[in-house]
Every structure is written in structure tokens, then in C-alpha cells.
């Protein structure tokens, strides 16, 4: 479905940026461990999609991007044009971290009244996962969940 929307993807590494560009998506270098690098990119963003449920790295890094870094990001988004946040609540990251991240996102929604969605579709089924992420974004930007 061609929505006509601009989509930006981020990666910490050059190889990731190339893969994003190959998919026809605008690529930008940023690091979820450093929320400031992401916040620099949200001036024209309506929905942030935090697809880190299958992120790989050291345990401390994974804990931070589903914990303290996610919390900081959500706190800072309040002062930006962002009006929705989608969190990937499944994947290869330990379930305890994903549960903590989902709770953080729900808490931010209650505190700041920012619409959020938690995607629970398993990334092992790419078609179903893609559909779930797309539906989550559409539901945040359109009350009926329809294409705009």
C-alpha cells in the first residue's frame, strides 16, 4: 500500500543504513542508546515506531533501550510534534525487558496523553508482523484506522 507518507528508518551502522535505503526508506544514522540522536530527527515526524524487540547487543544495552533510554525518549517526545508512539512488544529480546518497555510506554500514554500502541505480532511471521505494525500506525493517525 502506498500511503504517500514519508518514512524514515534509523540505524547505528552503515550496513543498516544501506539496507534501509535498499528498502526505499529514507535512512538516518541514530542510536537508541543516545536518545538525543533520535530526537534530532523528529521535527517532522508524527509517529515514532520503536522496533527493537529483536535488537541484539550486550545485556546492559538491551536493558537500557527497553528501560531508561526508552523512558528518556518518551519524556522528551512530549515537547516535539510527535503525536503517537508504537512499541514492538515481542521479539528475541528477553520477555522481561519487553514487558518493562511495554509498561513504560503505557505509563507514558497515561501521564502525557500521547496515543500509543504495543505490537504483539511475532516477527517470525513477516507478513503478519508488517500488517500489525502498519495497523498500529494507522490507528494512531486516523481514528477509524483507515488510510488517509
Buried (B, 14 or more C-beta within 10 A) or exposed (E): EEEEEEEBBBBBEEEBBEBBEEEEBEBBEBBBBEBEBBBEBBEEBBBBBBBBBEBEBEEEBBBBBBBEBBBBBBEBBEEEEBBBBBBBBBBEBEEEBBEBBBEBBEEBBEEEEBEBBBBBBEBEEEEEBEEBBBBBBBBBBEEEEEEE
